[in-house]
Amino acid sequence: MAMIDVKSAVRIAVDYMHGLNEFLPTYELRLEETELSEDGGYWYITLSFPESIGVFEKRAFKIFKIDTETGQVLSMKVRMPAAA
C-alpha cells in the first residue's frame, strides 16, 4: 500500500477539524508543523486556531496523529507551546 504524502495528511487533519466545528473553532486555521515519525508509520500534523481569553487572543494548538497507510486520524492532542 502506498504511503500518503504530507499534503494529503494536512488535508485530512484540516477536514477532521472542520468536522468538529460545533465543538472547536475552525476559522483561521494555520498549519504550524508537519513531522513524519521515525518509523514512517505516522504523520504528526500541528494546526492552530485563535482562542480568546478575556480581551487577549492567543493561538491554541492541536496535534493530529495520522496513519500513513490508511490516512486515519488516530489521535488529536493539545500541544502546549514552549515557553519563550
Stockholm file with secondary structure:
# STOCKHOLM 1.0

chainA/1-84         MAMIDVKSAVRIAVDYMHGLNEFLPTYELRLEETELSEDGGYWYITLSFPESIGVFEKRAFKIFKIDTETGQVLSMKVRMPAAA
#=GR chainA/1-84 SS CCCCCHHHHHHHHHHHHHHTTTTSCCTTCEEEEEEECTTSSEEEEEEEEEEEETTEEEEEEEEEEEETTTCCEEEEEEECCCCC
#=GC SS_cons        CCCCCHHHHHHHHHHHHHHTTTTSCCTTCEEEEEEECTTSSEEEEEEEEEEEETTEEEEEEEEEEEETTTCCEEEEEEECCCCC
//
